[in-house]
Amino acid sequence: MPIIQVTLVKGRDDEKIRACVRELARTAARTLDAPLESVRVMVHETEPDRFAVGDRLKSDG
């Protein structure tokens, strides 16, 4: 059973996230020859002030 975990900074439109989840599941099923029903996708959203690249927080702009 493929399990895909995605971490995103909060702020994206819900429909875009749903579309991404669907595409990830379909792609995993197709490329891994796994039944679509066996694919799990979990999206974790984090606050912009809890995500950094180096020492620059996403909330810094």
N, C-alpha and C positions, 0 to 999 in steps of 0.2 A: 504494500500500500504506500504510494508516494505521498509524502507530507511536505508541503511547501509553506515556509513561513516568510512573510514579507513585513518589513518594518518601514513605515512611512511617517514623515513629519505631518502632523495634523494640518488640515487646511484644504484638502482636495474635496471635490464634489463627490457625494455618495454614489452617484451613477457611474462616475469614472472609476471608482474603486470596485464597484460591482462588475463592470465590464472587464477590468483587469483580472479579477478573480476568475471569471468565466474563461478568459483567454488563457490564463496560466493553467487552469485545470485541463482544458482541451489540448493544449500543447503538450503537457506532461503525458496525458493519456496516449496521444498520437506518437510521440517520440519514444516513449518507454514501453509501448505495446501493453499498456495497463487499461483495464476497464475504467471508463470515466467515473463510475460509481465508487471506485476504490481510491480516487484522488482526493486528498484533503488540502485545502488552502486556508491559511489563517493569516489575517491582516492585523498587525499590531500598530496602533498609532501612538506617536509620542509627541509631547509638547515641544514647540520650537526652542524653548529654553532648556530642554533636556537632551538636545542633539547638537553635537559639535563636530566640525572637521578641524583637526588640530586644536587650537585654542579659541576658535571663532564659533560662537553659538549661532545656530540658524536664526534665532530671534534677533541677532545683531544686524541682520539685513544683508 
